[in-house]
Amino acid sequence: MRLRRSSILYLLLSFASLSSATSSTSENFLQCFSTYLSSPTEMPKVLSTPNSSSYTYLLKSNMQNLRFLSSPKLDPLFVLTPNNESQIQASVMCCKAHGIQLRARSGGHDYEGLSYTSDDPFVVVDFINMRSVTVDIEEGTAWVQAGANCGELYYMISEKSAIHGFPAALCPTVGIGGLIAGGGIGTMMRKFGLAADNVLDVHIVNSGGQILDRQSMGEDHFWALRGGGAASFGVILSWKIKLVPVPPKVTVFTVSKTLEQDVTKVVNRWQYMAEKCHENLFIRVIFQSTSEGGNKRVQALFNAMHLGDVDELLKVTEECFPQLGLQATDCTETSWIEAVIYIGGYPSGSSKVALLSRDNPMGKVPFKAKSDFVKHPISEGGLAAIWKFFSEDVSGAMLWEPMGGRMSEIPETELPFPHRKGNLYNVQYVASLINPKDVHKSMDWINRLYRHMTPHVSQYPRASYLNYRDLDLGTNPKRSSNYFLSSIWGKKYFQSNYRRLALVKAKVDKCNFFRNEQSVPPFSRTRTC
């Protein structure tokens, strides 16, 4: 159905100040999009132009990395906030028909902003209005729309059961749509694997504008979506996930160690035990700077969640990690949902209702991040050299997340995420860029730390985690695709799974409609588009 004249006039006037080329592209999209709508009143409700009062708010309110606030690439033709699946189908069909790129955004946590920036004319499809969660405790499953974040999922599960959970992100504001598409590391991965390991079905819009589920898309396509980055293979509408059992009592703690408290020896021991300890225990280490007497030095925070009560936890740590010196007074025995709130960084005493907020409890700042995987323990001398970086006048952190347990049991080819057996822990480097005067210094700091870690981390390739995206690893040639050139970064994320991903891409999106700076290109020796 076509728009009424008044609606067309409203939308044409809203982008009248754009260049003629851009205006023509916008007009073409609008005319196309209008033919798919069931009512002419839908358009202004779901589509904002650069001159709409809602445009800037919608575009920036769901940005988690403020580094891109002033980026020239933050300039979509439209921001679409669909409230039904047919509007997403229409956006895909019209973008494809008129040479416009599409960026789908769920939680806005893409570290390099690829879900809302582009060099080419593009449309942002933001799932803020599509975030329902339907929990079926009897079946032990849930359907979760792509726009829901982890906190909303956790809350809805807890409303139905105190002994069910889901192994997703530590940060509750991360969107489910993108999290599972990249794998999904979390506090329960040593017990149950990744979020992507616990997916039963999916609904997507493919490059032809069709809605597919697991059965209609086939197992290769379904495999690629769970860890291969959905932005290369379609637009995720919703996931069907398998809930996991959690005990009535869960224990959390955070223990701090400094140089004066033998932090080097404690961290060294952690490297040998973190992936070997009981799978119910997840202890990550957060390294940051602390000031004492005007001098900055390293502080290690051992932040943990144990699926069990305090007595069980103390037995486990006494057996595998006595160097930590954990005491019952360090621990808090609670429910799983309250443990999620604790690990998520919410203020003490926060109600689980806080999980329904879209605001990041840690706040929003501009930052740069990188990642690694470690296969062999770093010596005490090597650790001491790393600590020197935290004596510098820079706001940065490093996080180590243990693997092992269930993660070591799943074959690396089971999903596109290959970082399984043989990895002791994952490393995430983060540099805050909040002070404009110190941006260069902070970027230099994280790059030097990353280079310094080279001999200590995985090699050939030096592996990285897709959900900690890093464009420094390499990018696709602009407006083209080349499997062999893209392998430079692709094999770092996916290792030997990269070729299979490219073969799937050639089958489901051979003309490479779904693409960005680090999308999987189709594996093809001949051009067919």
Secondary structure, DSSP 8 states (H G I E B T S, - for coil): ----HHHHHHHHHHTTTS-HHHHHHHHHHHHHHHTT-SSTTHHHHHEE-TTSTTHHHHHHHT-SBGGGTT-TT---SEEE--SSHHHHHHHHHHHHHTT-EEEEESSS--TT-TTT--SS-EEEEE-TT---EEEETTTTEEEEETT-BHHHHHHHHHHH-SSEE----SSTTSBHHHHHHH----TTHHHH--SGGGEEEEEEE-TTS-EE-HHHH-HHHHHHHTTS-GGGT-EEEEEEEE-EE--S-EEEEEEEEEGGGTHHHHHHHHHHHTTTS-TTEEEEEEEEEEEETTEEEEEEEEEEEESS-HHHHHHHHHHH-GGG---GGGEEEE-HHHHHHHHTT--TT--GGGGG--S-TT--B-EEEEEEEE-S---HHHHHHHHGGGGSS--EEEEEEE--THHHHS-TTSSS----TT--EEEEEEEE--SGGGHHHHHHHHHHHHHHTGGGS--SS----GGG--GGG----TT---HHHHHHHHHHHHTTHHHHHHHHHHHH-TT--S--TT------SS---
